[in-house]
């Protein structure tokens, strides 16, 4: 079997083959996997994607041998490794052939230090001391964790935990590594580091890497093959350029397509019919294209408009609003000897939609938590509509500032949907002018007919909707969202963004979103605040902040691919277009004005 | 009449004051976050960290035995000996704060409860004798004899607590597992300890998160001031209800996590061999030899002294 990925040829027989695999969980009425045929060859990086519930994670468990040995259900077909069935092996035997890295690194780090975590597997195999040392050193080197070998696992960042989990799995010396959403808790720069690590493993060590991920934009440049799943079936299994050539199948399943691919499909004449997978590739293909002057013209027009409005809109560390609904004044927060937030002054205006971005540990959640009285500042004061927010008085301030936690499931406590929506009103009288009452929330969030259903019977997106609806029953002045789109597929993300827009339209609420999702949530905000090392590093209109790609990268944030593409093509611009639609509109305007030059008939 | 009333009020304050101070002291100075710190390993490069893990496992057991068999005078020496290694370890400030509360709390509780209920042989000299109005509590008054006895008993307990904490903070759990194996104990014992110590901080973090979530959803967890006596019963009621509310999400989350952890342990080959390998080699150093010698001398000395009824605990 031979497959091509970005010009590289991967040859040889596949090491692992799923042959007509179907699986149904114990007690389930429908199969999670249906007739899966999937080969995996040494040294290739395979991206498996699909909407939530399409069977990706189940496939990972099957490929790693944990189904059927540790998960009950009915398995048909077989998974063969080098011609031998994997299902006959015990978990520890299978894990030396196929290693599995689970989604949540917190649940798979059993030991207290990085090196003891990595050594755990080889120690269990009773390997000689020298072999254990050798494996631990190699795994820590290859994952870039050698410098932190003695660190306690609880002190690691999300990216470091993920790399430790990968190192611990590699210590079993698997020939194939399966990773279930390895990027979900990582900031964009951390995600690129992990992906680079995985590619190094594939290229230098010959390890086959299977990545299950929603964030296709970030994985696409690293993948040799893309597998699209839907309803437990493999819909498509191709090298990336071929896989994304047919946009209809992706649109039908609701799975995201990389922005540069969408742009190439929207403007095929500019790209010469080629499909780029990365910003660099797209920039190369567009270097001599008519799209460059088109983008330059659009940038000049926007700069002119900005000059008329006054200033370039980017400010650094200054209050952003004259009449703030929420403001942080000279706030510092210390955790022991570590200063998490350092002298931050920031204001959010009434009705604004603001995204707060920054690398893991930059102080975003600490700062937003203070708005509801969670945590105590070491210095400074937080104000809500001019009144001080008292540390520790969460119950009082939660009525004014609704905070949706990233773990929305942890915010559900009742047995039925309606009881969940009424939960807050049991302890606090509903104000005379609520943003939503209980019935309004049922109608607005689509729970009509589901009032008596248990929250746990809803989908993940449904539970998040319910938690959001329950928070809005009352009269909050501000809605604060902590990583609301983490781990969600493109369709759920789009639904959530639509819902958020509808909430704002209906209620006029001020929204502050803490997010790593620069391409989705942050790009749709009116204003972006960038935090770095506990300080405000940039604060301004979204399209202008995202144009500062180098500065963003310095603070651990990657601009969306389209923004980076424009900056690469134009060298420098103060303002970027954020969507494929905006870019095609700019191209259309240019072509209308320069029809002969653009080669239009 | 007024005299008996005042004496009764004073008696109630004396009896209930300390039990009420202890939880307040714990919440204010330790809290759930502090409890998480208490069992977290602190990676350092001290000789204590490098000691033979077997010696570390034996140390709290041996000191615990000494605290039981020796009389109070000798117990003071043992207590002093268990405090000394803390200066060697120099734990972080947050840990010291938590440890102080965990030491002072039981000491205060023992001191006070024995003062109330441990009665010397007659004639009894009370520091404060309770009036008949509080006789239903079963304590005739506070005695200095009982307080000293309580302090002695607390010190005995604290010897084991202090040595165990010292070892928990300075030993990676992987080393515990290694030590248990060398003692021919099943690997599951080491793994159970590993899992407990690793996931207890996570469990505490999750509890903190869910408690915050319940407040964000509008549940009032605000605590009345100490003098708002009429509000306290309602606070206790709300607190009790909250425990019921948060139990389900905590259980659901924990069970999910346990399933993943079990699969990870299986995949990493846990339990496939009775003997495990080890990343760490623990060659016996001069510090280990010194430690073993001290331990043997202490235990051996205590047994010999006990035999000759010197420093022996009276029964």
Interface residues (C-beta under 8 A of the other chain):
Chain A: X64 X66 X69 X70 X90 X91 X92 X94 X95 X99 X100 X102 X104 X106 X107 X108 X109 X110 X111 X112 X113 X115 X116 X119 X120 X121 X122 X123 X124 X125 X126 X127 X128 X129 X131 X132 X133 X136 X150 X151 X152 X153 X154 X168 X169 X172 X336 X372 X374 X393 X394 X395 X396 X398 X399 X402 X403 X405 X407 X409 X410 X411 X412 X413 X423 X424 X425 X426 X427 X428 X456 X470 X471 X474
Chain B: X40 X41 X42 X43 X92 X93 X94 X172 X173 X174 X194 X195 X197 X198 X201 X202 X206 X209 X210 X212 X213 X214 X215 X216 X217 X218 X219 X220 X221 X222 X245 X246 X248 X249 X252 X253 X257 X260 X261 X262 X263 X264 X265 X266 X267 X268 X269 X270 X271 X272 X273 X275 X276 X277 X278 X279 X281
